[in-house]
Amino acid sequence: MTSPTGRRLVGASRTLLGLASALVVAAAPGDAIAQQPAPRGPAPSWLRARPDGRFDATSRVAVERLVDSAHAAGLPAEPLVDKALEGASKRAPREAILKALRTMAADLAVARQALGGQSLADELTAGAVALRGGIEEDALRILRRERPGQPLVVALGVLTDLVARGVPANDASRAVLGLTRAGIADEQLVAFRRDVERDIGIGAPPAAAATIRATTLGVSAQRDGGLPGAASRTPSTRPKP
């Protein structure tokens, strides 16, 4: 049975996988990835207005400060607002909500360090969720290196989902990174995740299910010279900003 933490991670990764289906802009590779975004001002007014009526005056000011601080540092601020509203809906104490926001902001910062300053906001959010699920920072860094110029939301969502289903983080990372090196595209990663989930559901040990499925799919890809729709290994030629 999946634990409450696992269910939260499954839900988060499924949301990220859904968002990724509409993702069409790739992050810039090379030196542009290493650049950090310039500091920005407060979060936009529409975002700061979302918590209206959900907090007392003191709590609202504290939440706004954290959201503005993250936005000014170039981190995605919307996930912090979502987290704050989630805490408010559960009537969590103010300090618990603020602690959760600080933790998320720290995870977003680590994700940016691993994935690069020019990463998309959805990638950073997916990276933060993966880190919270137990994925190592190095796995994020390797994914970026192995998939230059390609969005990583799906790969990170699959990683998170595997861990939430009981696959040890190291085994999940090894499987997804191996498939990435074999040139597997996002749609095959999603199918791989479904197959692993099905195997676990009928009693297969999670680590064995992920390893066997990844090995079989990787061998098939190498034998066939890449599966239909496999990711291109040619770096993006999008001009650097």
C-alpha positions as CSV (number, residue, x, y, z in Angstrom):
1,M,0.0,0.0,0.0
2,T,1.3,3.4,-0.9
3,S,2.2,5.7,2.1
4,P,0.6,9.1,2.5
5,T,4.0,10.6,1.4
6,G,4.0,8.3,-1.6
7,R,0.5,9.3,-2.6
8,R,1.5,13.0,-2.4
9,L,4.5,12.4,-4.6
10,V,2.5,10.3,-7.0
11,G,0.0,13.2,-7.3
12,A,2.7,15.7,-7.8
13,S,4.5,13.7,-10.4
14,R,1.3,13.0,-12.3
15,T,0.5,16.8,-12.3
16,L,4.0,17.4,-13.7
17,L,3.6,14.8,-16.4
18,G,0.4,16.5,-17.4
19,L,2.0,19.8,-17.6
20,A,4.9,18.4,-19.6
21,S,2.5,17.3,-22.4
22,A,2.0,21.0,-23.3
23,L,5.7,22.0,-22.9
24,V,7.1,23.0,-26.2
25,V,10.0,25.4,-25.3
26,A,13.3,23.8,-24.5
27,A,15.9,25.1,-22.1
28,A,19.1,26.5,-23.6
29,P,22.1,24.2,-23.4
30,G,25.8,24.9,-22.8
31,D,27.0,28.1,-21.2
32,A,23.5,29.5,-21.1
33,I,22.4,26.8,-18.7
34,A,25.1,27.8,-16.2
35,Q,23.9,31.4,-16.1
36,Q,21.9,32.5,-13.2
37,P,18.9,34.8,-13.9
38,A,19.2,38.4,-12.9
39,P,17.5,39.4,-9.6
40,R,13.9,40.5,-10.0
41,G,11.5,42.6,-8.0
42,P,8.4,41.5,-6.0
43,A,6.1,38.7,-7.4
44,P,3.4,40.0,-9.8
45,S,0.3,41.5,-8.1
46,W,-2.0,38.7,-9.4
47,L,0.1,36.1,-7.7
48,R,0.4,38.0,-4.5
49,A,-3.4,38.5,-4.4
50,R,-4.2,34.8,-4.5
51,P,-3.9,34.3,-0.7
52,D,-6.4,37.1,-0.1
53,G,-8.8,36.2,2.6
54,R,-7.0,33.0,3.5
55,F,-4.6,34.3,6.2
56,D,-4.6,36.7,9.0
57,A,-2.7,40.0,8.4
58,T,0.5,38.8,10.1
59,S,0.6,35.4,8.3
60,R,-0.2,37.0,5.0
61,V,2.7,39.5,5.3
62,A,5.1,36.6,6.2
63,V,3.9,34.5,3.2
64,E,4.3,37.5,0.9
65,R,7.8,38.1,2.1
66,L,8.8,34.5,1.3
67,V,7.1,34.6,-2.1
68,D,8.7,37.9,-3.0
69,S,12.1,36.8,-1.9
70,A,11.9,33.6,-4.0
71,H,10.7,35.6,-7.0
72,A,13.4,38.2,-6.6
73,A,16.0,35.4,-6.5
74,G,14.7,34.1,-9.9
75,L,12.9,31.1,-8.4
76,P,9.3,30.1,-9.4
77,A,7.0,31.7,-6.9
78,E,3.7,30.1,-7.9
79,P,4.5,26.7,-6.3
80,L,5.1,28.6,-3.0
81,V,1.7,30.3,-3.2
82,D,0.1,26.9,-4.0
83,K,1.9,25.4,-0.9
84,A,0.7,28.2,1.3
85,L,-2.9,27.8,0.1
86,E,-2.7,24.1,0.7
87,G,-1.5,24.7,4.3
88,A,-4.3,27.2,4.8
89,S,-6.9,24.8,3.5
90,K,-5.7,22.2,6.1
91,R,-5.7,24.8,8.8
92,A,-2.0,24.2,9.4
93,P,-0.3,26.5,12.0
94,R,1.4,29.6,10.6
95,E,4.9,28.3,11.5
96,A,4.3,25.0,9.8
97,I,3.2,26.8,6.6
98,L,6.2,29.1,6.7
99,K,8.6,26.2,7.3
100,A,7.1,24.3,4.3
101,L,7.6,27.4,2.1
102,R,11.2,27.8,3.2
103,T,11.9,24.1,2.5
104,M,10.3,24.4,-0.9
105,A,12.3,27.5,-1.7
106,A,15.5,25.7,-0.7
107,D,14.6,22.7,-2.9
108,L,13.9,25.0,-5.8
109,A,17.3,26.7,-5.3
110,V,19.1,23.3,-5.3
111,A,17.1,22.2,-8.4
112,R,18.2,25.4,-10.2
113,Q,21.8,24.8,-9.2
114,A,21.6,21.2,-10.6
115,L,19.5,22.0,-13.7
116,G,20.9,25.4,-14.6
117,G,19.7,29.0,-14.2
118,Q,18.0,29.0,-17.6
119,S,15.7,26.1,-16.8
120,L,12.0,26.5,-17.2
121,A,9.9,27.1,-14.1
122,D,8.1,23.8,-14.5
123,E,11.5,22.0,-14.7
124,L,12.6,23.6,-11.4
125,T,9.3,22.7,-9.8
126,A,9.7,19.1,-11.0
127,G,13.3,19.1,-9.8
128,A,12.3,20.3,-6.4
129,V,9.6,17.6,-6.1
130,A,12.1,14.9,-7.2
131,L,14.6,16.1,-4.5
132,R,11.9,16.0,-1.9
133,G,11.2,12.4,-3.0
134,G,14.8,11.4,-2.3
135,I,16.4,11.8,-5.8
136,E,20.0,13.0,-5.5
137,E,21.1,16.4,-6.9
138,D,23.7,14.6,-9.1
139,A,20.9,12.7,-10.9
140,L,19.3,16.0,-11.9
141,R,22.6,17.3,-13.1
142,I,23.3,14.2,-15.2
143,L,19.8,14.4,-16.7
144,R,20.4,17.9,-17.9
145,R,23.8,16.9,-19.4
146,E,22.3,13.8,-21.1
147,R,19.3,15.7,-22.5
148,P,20.8,19.0,-23.7
149,G,18.2,21.4,-25.0
150,Q,15.2,19.2,-24.0
151,P,12.6,19.7,-21.3
152,L,13.0,17.5,-18.3
153,V,9.6,17.7,-16.7
154,V,8.5,14.2,-17.8
155,A,11.8,12.5,-16.9
156,L,11.8,14.1,-13.5
157,G,8.1,13.2,-13.0
158,V,8.8,9.6,-13.8
159,L,11.7,9.5,-11.4
160,T,9.5,10.9,-8.6
161,D,6.6,8.5,-9.4
162,L,8.9,5.5,-9.3
163,V,10.2,6.4,-5.9
164,A,6.7,7.1,-4.6
165,R,5.8,3.5,-5.8
166,G,8.6,2.0,-3.7
167,V,11.5,1.9,-6.1
168,P,14.7,2.9,-4.2
169,A,15.9,6.4,-5.3
170,N,19.2,5.0,-6.6
171,D,17.5,2.3,-8.7
172,A,15.0,4.7,-10.1
173,S,17.7,7.2,-11.0
174,R,19.8,4.4,-12.6
175,A,16.9,3.2,-14.7
176,V,15.8,6.6,-16.0
177,L,19.4,7.7,-16.7
178,G,20.1,4.5,-18.5
179,L,17.0,4.9,-20.7
180,T,18.0,8.6,-21.3
181,R,21.4,7.4,-22.6
182,A,19.6,4.9,-24.8
183,G,17.8,7.8,-26.5
184,I,14.3,7.0,-25.0
185,A,11.8,9.8,-25.6
186,D,9.3,11.1,-23.1
187,E,6.4,9.0,-24.3
188,Q,8.4,5.9,-23.8
189,L,9.4,7.0,-20.4
190,V,5.7,7.4,-19.5
191,A,5.0,3.9,-20.9
192,F,7.9,2.5,-18.9
193,R,6.5,4.1,-15.7
194,R,3.1,2.5,-16.4
195,D,4.7,-0.9,-17.0
196,V,6.7,-0.7,-13.7
197,E,3.6,0.4,-11.8
198,R,1.6,-2.6,-13.3
199,D,4.4,-5.0,-12.4
200,I,4.5,-3.7,-8.8
201,G,0.7,-4.0,-8.7
202,I,0.9,-7.7,-9.4
203,G,3.5,-8.4,-6.8
204,A,6.9,-7.7,-8.4
205,P,9.5,-6.1,-6.1
206,P,9.7,-2.4,-7.0
207,A,13.5,-2.3,-7.6
208,A,13.4,-5.5,-9.7
209,A,10.4,-4.2,-11.7
210,A,12.2,-1.0,-12.6
211,T,15.5,-2.6,-13.4
212,I,14.1,-5.4,-15.6
213,R,11.8,-3.1,-17.5
214,A,14.6,-0.5,-18.0
215,T,17.0,-3.1,-19.2
216,T,14.5,-4.7,-21.6
217,L,13.5,-1.3,-23.1
218,G,17.1,-0.1,-23.3
219,V,18.3,-3.2,-25.1
220,S,15.4,-2.9,-27.5
221,A,16.2,0.7,-28.3
222,Q,19.9,0.0,-28.9
223,R,19.1,-3.0,-31.1
224,D,16.6,-1.0,-33.2
225,G,18.7,2.1,-33.4
226,G,16.3,4.1,-31.2
227,L,12.6,3.7,-30.8
228,P,10.1,5.7,-32.8
229,G,9.9,9.2,-31.4
230,A,13.2,8.8,-29.5
231,A,14.8,11.9,-28.3
232,S,17.3,13.6,-30.5
233,R,20.8,13.7,-29.0
234,T,21.7,16.8,-31.1
235,P,22.0,19.8,-28.9
236,S,19.5,22.6,-29.4
237,T,20.5,25.4,-31.7
238,R,18.3,28.0,-30.0
239,P,20.3,31.2,-29.7
240,K,21.6,32.1,-26.3
241,P,20.0,35.0,-24.6
